[in-house]
């Protein structure tokens, strides 16, 4: 169970780090659509490889080259961070809609 909590934590951390990078880019700079998913993937894979976090081994799947499982977990974390961000934005936007409807 510890591995899954760590994977969730890494997903949150990856999203926070990507948001810091996005905030550092001036609004006048046009970034290609592929940039942020790639940045997220690189950060997620780097975190999981260096921390030796492997979702496949947590599921009991043995891979002969452990770095492969860690890289796959990093990709999972990076996509999960985007998913968490989307959920957070929807919650935040629904709160704003509720607040606006109470004002009228």
N, C-alpha and C positions, 0 to 999 in steps of 0.2 A: 504493500500500500504506500510505502514511503516513496517509491519511484513515481507513482502517479501524482502524488502531491508535489513532488519536485518538478515533474513535467508541467503541471498547471502553473506553478510558480515561474518556471522558465518562460512559459507562454506570456504571462503578465509582464515579466521583465523585458522580453523581446519587444513587445508592443510599446512599452514605456520608452525604451531606448530609441526605437524607430521614430516615435513622436518627438523626442528631443532633437533628433537629426532633422526631421521635417521642419521643426520650428526654427532651426538654425539657418535654413535656406530662405533667402529673401523672396518676397512675393514676386519680385520682378524676374526671377529666374524660372524659366519654364523647364520642368523636369519631365522626362519621358514616362509614360505609363508603366513601363516594366521596371523602373528603377527601385521603387519602394518594396515590391515583393522580392526582388533580388537582394536588397539590403537586409530585409527581414530574414531571408533564407540563410544568408551568410552568417548573420549574428546567431541564429538558432542553431545551425550546424556547429559553429565554433564553440558555443556554450556547451552543447551536449557532448561533443568530442572531448573537450578539455575537462569537463566534469565527469566523464565516463557514465553518462546517463543513457540507458538503452531500454526503450519500451518493449522491444521484442524479447529481450531476455527476461524482463519482468512478466511477460506472458508465457515464459517457458520455452520460447523458440531459441534454439542454439544456432548461432551463425559462426562459421569457422574463422571469419575475419571480423573481430568485434567492432572495428571502426565503421563497418558498413551499417550495423544496427544503430550505432550512435548517430551516424549521418542521417539515416532514415528518421530517427527520433527528432533530430534537429529540424528536418523539413516539416515533420508533424507539428513541432512546437511553433515554427514560423507561420504555418497556415492557421494553427489554433490561435495564435496571437491576433491575426487579422479577424478571425471569427469573434474573439472576445471584444475587439475594438468595435466591430459592427453592432454587437449586442449592447455595448456600453452607449454607443451613439443613439441607438433606438430608445433605450431607457431614458437617456438625457433629453432627447427630442420629445418623448411622450410626456415627460415632466413639464417641459416648456408649454406644450399644448394644453395640458391640464391647468397650468397657472394662468394662461391667457383666457381660457374659457371661464375661469372663476372671476376674472376682472370684468367680464361683460355682463 
